[in-house]
């Protein structure tokens, strides 16, 4: 390289912004805003840009408040958080509390924003239920929130199952397949942890035959569709009962 090119390289100006005492969430927020100018926006980013009501901000604030889900359990990776997929999953959790278990495609999530934008009068109630459910999971089931159980499709249904146990959920699109609430649910946390680990192992081992075969096949088909969730959600709820599953 010539001396002239070396000097040109060394004299090239680079803009730098220093974030002092910023948390991971704040740094990721800055990167998300910067990336929105030169990267094609995904569905989550488009929703954040399109909507400006109370629901959007309740979801966004909850995603920041429950930073432990992303930093400790890594349910959503740092790279995914840059693209606001933590907001997307959190919106689904809000949707579960509001409407029960429904389809999880991007259009369904967008309709959730549309329905509750701009006003969200249920914010205080739903945020309290969200915190109650997540606190129970992180305090009592943290050992099993790993591997497959830490992936968004499964964590969402663990959230729904615990939420149904603690507060009761609307039937959503489950219809007559909605699990009937049982007083014994969560009465044996050791068994619940064992059962959830058993479901995780069945997924990892692709056990498409045997007592958990239908559950595994439903996940492999398309974990976000209602046809999959209507099979998997009752199994997750049954895993919280004081009896062994998949034996």
N, C-alpha and C positions, 0 to 999 in steps of 0.2 A: 504494500500500500504506500502510495506516495506521501511525502510530508504534507502536501497541500490537503489531501483527503484526511489524513490523521488530524490536522488542525481543524478542519471542518467538522469532523466527528466530535472532537473534544469541545468545540465551541457551540455545539447544538444545544439549544435551551430545552429543558424538560420541566414542565409544571408539576409541582408536588404539593399535596395537601397533607398536613400532619394532623391525625386525630389523637388528641391528648386525653388520656383517661377514659377512652371510649370502650364500651362493652362490646362483646361479639355481636350482639343484636344491632347495636348502633352502626358498627362497621358494615354489617351485611345490608343494612338499610341504605347506606350511602352507595355501596356497590350496586344495589338493585336500581337505584335512581340513575346512576351513571350508565349502566348497561341498557336501560330503556331507550337510550338515544341511538344505539347502533346495533341492537340485536332485535330480531323479530319477536314481538311480544307473544307469550303463550296465553292460554285462557285465563290463568290466575292473574297475570299482569294486566290483561285487558279489562278484567272485572275491577281491579283496583283503580285503573284509570277512568273507567266509565262511571262507576258509582261513587257517590260522595255522602251517602246518608249514614244514619246511626248504626245500621247493621254492619256495613263495611268496617267502620272504625271499631265496633265491639269485637269483631272477628280479629282484626289486625292487632288490637291491644291484647286480646287473650293469647294470640300466638306469641307475643313478646312476654307476657306474664308467665306463660308455661314454657319458658325457654329450656327447662330441664328435659322436656320431651325430646328436644333436638340435640342438646349438648351432652346429656348423660345417656339417654336411651337410643339416640341417633335414629329415631323413627323417620326423620327427614334429614338428609345430609346437608352440609354447608353449601355445596354446589346447588342443591335443590332449593335451599332457602334463598339463594340469590335470585331465583326465579319465582319466589313467593309461593312455593308449594306448601309451606307451613300454613299460610293463610288458607289455602285450598282445603287442606285436611281439617283445619280448625272450623271452617265453614260447614263441612260435612258433620262435624260433631254438634255444632249448633243445630243443624238440620235434623239430626237424630232426636235431639231433645224437643224440638218444635213439632216434628211431623212423624217421628218414628223411623224405622228402617225403610229406605227407598232406594231406587236406582242411583248409582254414583257416577254417571257419566258427566262430562263437563257441561253439557246443556242443562242437566238437572241442577247442578251447582249454580249456574248462572240464573236459572229461574228462581232459586232460593234468594239470591240477591235482589232480583226484580220484585219479588213478593214483599220483601221487608225493607225496600228503599222507597222514600227516604226515612220514614219514621219506623222505629223499632221499640214499641211500648213494652214489649216483654223482656227488654234487655236485662234489667236487674234480676228478674226471676231466673232467666235462662243462664246468665252468667254465674249465679249462685249454684244452680244445679250442675253446671259444667265443673266448677271448682270442687264441689262435693264429690263428684264422680272421679275426677282425675286425682284428687287427694287420696281417695280410697285405693285406687290402682297403684299409685306410686308408693304408698305406704305399706300396702299389704301384698301386692302381686309383682313387685319390682324384680324378683328373682327370675320370673318367667318372661319378662318383657325383653327378649333377646332372640336372635335368629329369626325364624319366620314370624314369631309373635311380635317382633318389633317392626315388621313391615306394615305400611299404612293400611292395606286391605284387611289385615287381621287385627291390628290394633283398634281400628274403628269398630269392629264387631265385638271386641273385648269391652271397649268403652260402652257400646250399646247394651251389652249383656249386664254389665255392672250397673249402668244407669237404670235399666229395667228393674233390676233387683232392688236398688235403693229408692227410686222415686216412681217407677212405672213409666212406660213409654206409650205414646199413641200407637195404634196398630199399623200406621203407615200403609205400605203396600203389602204387608204380610197377610192380611185378611185372616182367615181361619187357621193359618199356620203360625200365628202369633203365639209364642209361649205363654201359658198361663202362669202368673206369678205364684211362686211357691215359697212358703214361709221358711223352708229349710235351706234355701239358697244362701250361700256364703256362711253357713253355720260351721263348716269345717274348712278352714283356709288351707290347711295342708293338703286336703284332698283336691281343692280347687286348683292349687298350684301344680299338683301332680297331673291332674286331668289336662290342664292347659299345656303342660310340657308334653303330654302324650299326643295332643293334637299337633303340636309343633314337630314332633318326631315323625308323625305320619306324613306330614307335608314334605319334610326333608327327604324321607325315604320313598316318596311317591307310592304310598300304599293304596293303590287303586282297587285292590280287592280286600275282602274281609270286612269287619264291622265299621271301619272308618273309610271304606272305599268311596262311598257316595259323597262324603264330605270332601275328600281329596279331589275327586273328579270335578266337583262343583267349583273348587278353587282353580283348577287347571283350565277349565272352560273359559271363564272370564270373571275375575273376582269382583268387578265393579257392577256387573249386571244384576238385576233383581233376581233372575233365575238362579244365580249362584248364591246370593245373600239369603234367599228364603230357605235354602238348604243349610247353609253354614251358621246363620244366626241362632237357630234353635239348638244346634250342637254346642255352640259357645255357651249358651245359657245353661244347657244341661251340664256342662263342665263345671259349673259353679255349685252344683248340688252335691250333697255328701255321699255320693256313690261313684264307683269307678266306671269310666267309660272306655269303650274300645277293647274290652277284655274278651 
